[in-house]
Amino acid sequence: MSIFARPHYMSDATLFLNQLKKEHPELDAQQVAGRALLWDKPVDRTLWQDFNAGEVEQQPYVYQTAPIKNL
């Protein structure tokens, strides 16, 4: 065992979350359902190929509309 290991230490945040999950076991299911609303979606590969094919190369400095010519 390492001299730096603290096997019995748990942070206040970890203790709070463990207690919250004990009191409300439905939180895990709600978290999965909430993630599914925005993130877990099927990916259309052909649509992504079309999207990537339509990209325009960005200028080195985005806000400069035309390069400045020597005065």
C-alpha positions in Angstrom: 0.0 0.0 0.0 1.3 3.4 -0.9 2.0 5.9 1.9 0.0 8.5 0.0 -3.2 6.4 -0.2 -6.1 7.6 1.8 -8.5 4.6 1.7 -11.0 5.9 4.2 -11.3 9.4 2.8 -14.4 10.5 0.9 -15.0 14.1 -0.1 -18.0 16.0 1.0 -19.4 16.0 -2.6 -19.1 12.2 -2.8 -20.8 11.8 0.5 -23.6 14.1 -0.5 -24.2 12.4 -3.9 -24.1 8.9 -2.3 -26.7 10.0 0.3 -28.8 11.7 -2.4 -28.9 8.5 -4.5 -29.9 6.4 -1.4 -32.8 8.8 -0.7 -33.8 9.1 -4.4 -33.0 5.9 -6.3 -35.0 7.1 -9.3 -32.3 9.8 -10.1 -30.2 7.5 -12.2 -33.1 6.6 -14.5 -34.1 10.3 -14.7 -30.5 11.2 -15.7 -30.4 8.6 -18.4 -33.8 9.8 -19.7 -32.6 13.4 -19.7 -29.5 12.5 -21.6 -31.5 10.7 -24.2 -33.5 13.9 -25.0 -30.5 15.7 -26.5 -27.5 13.4 -26.9 -28.4 9.8 -27.6 -29.6 10.1 -31.1 -29.1 8.0 -34.2 -26.4 9.3 -36.6 -27.2 9.7 -40.3 -23.8 9.1 -42.0 -24.8 10.4 -45.4 -26.1 13.6 -44.0 -22.8 14.1 -42.2 -20.9 13.5 -45.4 -23.0 16.1 -47.2 -22.5 18.5 -44.3 -18.7 18.0 -44.4 -18.6 18.3 -48.2 -20.2 21.8 -48.0 -17.7 23.3 -45.6 -15.9 26.4 -46.7 -12.3 27.0 -45.6 -12.0 29.6 -42.9 -9.8 32.7 -43.3 -6.9 33.0 -40.8 -8.5 36.0 -39.2 -12.2 35.5 -39.2 -13.4 39.1 -38.8 -11.3 40.5 -41.6 -13.4 40.5 -44.7 -10.7 41.3 -47.3 -6.9 41.3 -47.0 -5.3 44.7 -46.6 -3.2 45.7 -49.5 0.1 47.5 -49.0 -0.4 51.3 -48.8 
